[in-house]
Structures are given as C-alpha cells and as structure tokens.
C-alpha cells in the first residue's frame, strides 16, 4: 500500500484492532475520451466482514477522492462473480459508456462498469 501511495494512488484501509478488514485503491490518472474517468484499481473486503457496510464506505471514500482529483465518473473493471456485480449494481453502478480495452485480463469476462460521481450512494 505504501508504494502505491508514493506513486500517487489513493489507498485507504479499514482496520479493527490492527487487523485490515478491507482496502480500496484508486489509480492516480484520469482517462477516457474527455478525461472523465478515474479507475477504481481495487476494492476488497475480507470475507468474514462482508455485508457490514465496510465496502460501501470505502467505495464512498474513493468517490470523494476521485471527484477531488477532477473525475466525473469512477471506472470499475469488475470480476464477474455474482456477488461482486450485485454489490456494484446496488451502489448505482451501470455498464460503462466507454470501454477501455487495456483494462481487465485478456480473455476475462470482467464487467466494465461506471459510477457517476455526485450520485447518491
């Protein structure tokens, strides 16, 4: 996490008693046809702590930081597991208007989503 922060990424963790429960990482650069996107590099919550609102709070923090950095939308290349997609859809994410072919793994079924910053979570 420290190296990513030094490279300009926004990295935030959720902790309890020095144990990391989850983390979020936001890439430092804008992209898209109008520089409207900022990439949600990763969002992970430890399995036993899912469903407690930690992911939603970390997502909200990433949205705030992306907006501060000039983004209009958060871009998410989401692993296609049902629970993952349902989580993002429940927050108001939708299919990305622009698809960045460099994101996701070659041949993967990752879903390319976006979240309009400023929308209510």
Beta strands, then each sheet from edge to edge (+ up, - down):
strand 1: 10-16
strand 2: 19-31
strand 3: 37-45
strand 4: 73-78
strand 5: 94-95
strand 6: 111-116
sheet 1: 1+ 2- 3+ 4+ 6- 5+
end
